[in-house]
Amino acid sequence: MKTNNKLCLSFLIGFLVLPIVPTSLVLAGEEQRAPPEARTAGTLGPAVMRAISEIQEMMQPEDPDDEPDLEGAKAELDDLYERRFERMNDFEKQTVLNFYTNYWLTLENYPEAISTFEQLLEIEELREDTRLRTLRSLGQLTAAEERWRDSIRYYELWREASLEEDDVVYRGLSYAHYQVDELAEALPYWIAYMELLLTQGEELGRDDYSYLNGLYFQLEDFESALPLTKTMIVLFDEQTDWTNLSAVYASLDDEERRVRSMNVAYLKGMLDDENRFLNLGQSLGGIDIPSSGAKILVDGIEQGLVEETEENLTTLTQMYLLASQYEAALAPALEVAEMSESGDGYDTYGYLHYVMRNYQEAADAFQMAIDKGNLSNRADTLLFLARALIELDDFEGAKEAARQSADAGGESERRSATDYITFIESTESRFNIIAERRQDAIDFYEPYPSLID
């Protein structure tokens, strides 16, 4: 904020310099009787004029090759001030103090400049335009020194005295209120600033809209932020605008539009970091479009924006699971299983093979999960191992896995495992009966020995 104020202040020196009336005009007829000491408030006496002309030449030489003599100008100003200031008329005082302000501003000594400007305001017959310029400058200078309350006070005094409004004043008031956390007070001044520029036919910049949108966000006025953000998209169409639009919809609890806006940003190539890819991918899964979510995560990985960590690959696996794309889920699931410190990765990998009816691969994966340990639900993994083994007609292995499941879990898991043991035994019994009948049929239809032999 201070840098912006300094940029504004760089124009103050040229703005405040008062044109000096040529000496030849003021001194014409000097051979006549000298003017009385008591002069009108709007003229410079000959002595003051000569001194001011010399000081101006020191500060702003006519020859551009000459260096300003600021030290000499300051010495002459101090001498003039000490000798004559108390006897000067108001216009002469104003002129001398203006040169002091120019000197301090050239050195960027804003505290001294502020003090001199405040002294200007004490002049009884100060011209109204000068008073307004002084108040406006004080608003800027005190802001540069982060004296925000003083800045507000001087800008408000300017508005009380002025018949017109000024964009610098509106902007300064908004900034100052913002700096003292008076966001509600800062908002109307910024809107007035923008409206004034538009009325004057000037074009607003992106920063103008961004500052207003920042106020809306901090005030949590998302109803107002929504149309403004849409306007910024139409005018500028930048990544930040689309990100803000998604954030606005999130704050308005419009999840569908939040995801849509983020998806449009993705299609426009405006997602450039891991968090946004993950957010969009998971959000699409949350609104029952997991297949698209998985594609976006894969795209992020291929672009090198999404790191292939255990957590991210687990998310990708889950997207494939939600989309019932089991075969596509196998590769990331296996990577997770190999890098994970727990057996949960192999448990998921086994489940994928199980639903694909690859029972041997499923049983192997479940066993690897059990061997690796640190399972989130050991009883569940053992029960799925039993289910895979029964599909392989390994009834003894299935019963052993189910018994271990009963021992590993709580009451609910124990009941499920016991019921499954009963199912295994029943299935084994039917299997054995069928096997016996099959064998009997084979024996019954065994061909008789050949009569020819």
Sequence and secondary structure as in RCSB ss.txt:
>XXXX:A:sequence
MKTNNKLCLSFLIGFLVLPIVPTSLVLAGEEQRAPPEARTAGTLGPAVMRAISEIQEMMQPEDPDDEPDLEGAKA
ELDDLYERRFERMNDFEKQTVLNFYTNYWLTLENYPEAISTFEQLLEIEELREDTRLRTLRSLGQLTAAEERWRD
SIRYYELWREASLEEDDVVYRGLSYAHYQVDELAEALPYWIAYMELLLTQGEELGRDDYSYLNGLYFQLEDFESA
LPLTKTMIVLFDEQTDWTNLSAVYASLDDEERRVRSMNVAYLKGMLDDENRFLNLGQSLGGIDIPSSGAKILVDG
IEQGLVEETEENLTTLTQMYLLASQYEAALAPALEVAEMSESGDGYDTYGYLHYVMRNYQEAADAFQMAIDKGNL
SNRADTLLFLARALIELDDFEGAKEAARQSADAGGESERRSATDYITFIESTESRFNIIAERRQDAIDFYEPYPS
LID
>XXXX:A:secstr
 HHHHHHHHTTHHHHH      HHHHTTTTTS    SS  TT   HHHHHHHHHHHHHHS SSTTS   HHHHHH
HHHHHHHHHGGGS HHHHHHHHHHHHHHHHHTT HHHHHHHHHHHTT TT  HHHHHHHHHHHHHHHHHTT HHH
HHHHHHHHHHH SS  HHHHHHHHHHHHHTT HHHHHHHHHHHHHHHHHTT    HHHHHHHHHHHHHTT HHHH
HHHHHHHHHHT  HHHHHHHHHHHHHTT HHHHHHHHHHHHHTT   SHHHHHHHHHHHHHTT HHHHHHHHHHH
HHTTSS   HHHHHHHHHHHHHTT HHHHHHHHHHHHHH SSTHHHHHHHHHHHHTT HHHHHHHHHHHHHH   
S HHHHHHHHHHHHHHTT HHHHHHHHHHHHHHS HHHHHHHHHHHHHHHHHHHHHHHHHHHHHHHHHHT     
S  
